[in-house]
Amino acid sequence: MKLVMCSIRDRAADAYMRPFFSPTPAMAVRSFMDEVKREAPDNPLNMHPEDHDLYELGTWDDATGRYEESADGPYLLMMGKQITG
């Protein structure tokens, strides 16, 4: 099965976080939105949503182990500052 490989970029740190895999880009966006909205004292995405953006990096096939980068490099799926409430 091909999975979408995503990462959250921390603008303040100027670095990408460890990648994660999702069945679809829409499901990755939903997970990102849920995490940004999750209130907790140890959740930097909730405390600083303007510093975090979700990117699609490519795809990974769990049957073959092959990875394909997105044609134009990391592709912005959603900015943290777009999420409210």
Contacts in CASP RR format, 6 or more apart in sequence:
PFRMAT RR
TARGET T0000
AUTHOR 0000-0000-0000
METHOD contacts of the structure
MODEL  1
MKLVMCSIRDRAADAYMRPFFSPTPAMAVRSFMDEVKREAPDNPLNMHPE
DHDLYELGTWDDATGRYEESADGPYLLMMGKQITG
1 23 0 8 1.000
1 61 0 8 1.000
1 62 0 8 1.000
1 63 0 8 1.000
2 59 0 8 1.000
2 60 0 8 1.000
2 61 0 8 1.000
2 62 0 8 1.000
3 21 0 8 1.000
3 22 0 8 1.000
3 23 0 8 1.000
3 59 0 8 1.000
3 60 0 8 1.000
3 61 0 8 1.000
3 62 0 8 1.000
4 21 0 8 1.000
4 22 0 8 1.000
4 23 0 8 1.000
4 24 0 8 1.000
4 25 0 8 1.000
4 28 0 8 1.000
4 56 0 8 1.000
4 58 0 8 1.000
4 59 0 8 1.000
5 19 0 8 1.000
5 20 0 8 1.000
5 21 0 8 1.000
5 56 0 8 1.000
5 57 0 8 1.000
5 58 0 8 1.000
5 59 0 8 1.000
5 60 0 8 1.000
5 67 0 8 1.000
6 19 0 8 1.000
6 20 0 8 1.000
6 21 0 8 1.000
6 22 0 8 1.000
6 25 0 8 1.000
6 28 0 8 1.000
6 32 0 8 1.000
6 54 0 8 1.000
6 55 0 8 1.000
6 56 0 8 1.000
6 57 0 8 1.000
6 77 0 8 1.000
7 16 0 8 1.000
7 17 0 8 1.000
7 18 0 8 1.000
7 19 0 8 1.000
7 20 0 8 1.000
7 54 0 8 1.000
7 55 0 8 1.000
7 57 0 8 1.000
7 74 0 8 1.000
8 16 0 8 1.000
8 17 0 8 1.000
8 32 0 8 1.000
8 45 0 8 1.000
8 52 0 8 1.000
8 53 0 8 1.000
8 54 0 8 1.000
8 55 0 8 1.000
9 15 0 8 1.000
9 16 0 8 1.000
9 17 0 8 1.000
9 52 0 8 1.000
9 53 0 8 1.000
9 54 0 8 1.000
9 55 0 8 1.000
9 74 0 8 1.000
10 16 0 8 1.000
10 17 0 8 1.000
10 44 0 8 1.000
10 51 0 8 1.000
10 52 0 8 1.000
11 50 0 8 1.000
11 51 0 8 1.000
11 52 0 8 1.000
11 53 0 8 1.000
12 48 0 8 1.000
12 51 0 8 1.000
16 55 0 8 1.000
16 74 0 8 1.000
19 57 0 8 1.000
20 28 0 8 1.000
20 31 0 8 1.000
21 60 0 8 1.000
22 28 0 8 1.000
22 31 0 8 1.000
25 56 0 8 1.000
25 77 0 8 1.000
28 54 0 8 1.000
28 56 0 8 1.000
28 77 0 8 1.000
29 54 0 8 1.000
29 77 0 8 1.000
29 78 0 8 1.000
32 45 0 8 1.000
32 54 0 8 1.000
32 77 0 8 1.000
32 78 0 8 1.000
32 80 0 8 1.000
32 83 0 8 1.000
33 78 0 8 1.000
33 83 0 8 1.000
35 43 0 8 1.000
35 45 0 8 1.000
35 46 0 8 1.000
36 45 0 8 1.000
36 46 0 8 1.000
36 49 0 8 1.000
36 52 0 8 1.000
36 80 0 8 1.000
36 83 0 8 1.000
37 46 0 8 1.000
37 83 0 8 1.000
37 85 0 8 1.000
38 45 0 8 1.000
38 46 0 8 1.000
39 46 0 8 1.000
40 46 0 8 1.000
44 51 0 8 1.000
44 52 0 8 1.000
45 52 0 8 1.000
45 80 0 8 1.000
49 80 0 8 1.000
49 81 0 8 1.000
49 83 0 8 1.000
50 80 0 8 1.000
50 81 0 8 1.000
52 80 0 8 1.000
53 76 0 8 1.000
53 78 0 8 1.000
53 79 0 8 1.000
53 80 0 8 1.000
54 76 0 8 1.000
54 77 0 8 1.000
54 78 0 8 1.000
54 79 0 8 1.000
54 80 0 8 1.000
55 74 0 8 1.000
55 75 0 8 1.000
55 76 0 8 1.000
55 77 0 8 1.000
56 70 0 8 1.000
56 74 0 8 1.000
56 75 0 8 1.000
56 77 0 8 1.000
57 69 0 8 1.000
57 70 0 8 1.000
57 73 0 8 1.000
57 74 0 8 1.000
57 75 0 8 1.000
58 67 0 8 1.000
58 68 0 8 1.000
58 69 0 8 1.000
58 70 0 8 1.000
58 75 0 8 1.000
59 67 0 8 1.000
59 68 0 8 1.000
60 66 0 8 1.000
60 67 0 8 1.000
60 68 0 8 1.000
61 67 0 8 1.000
END
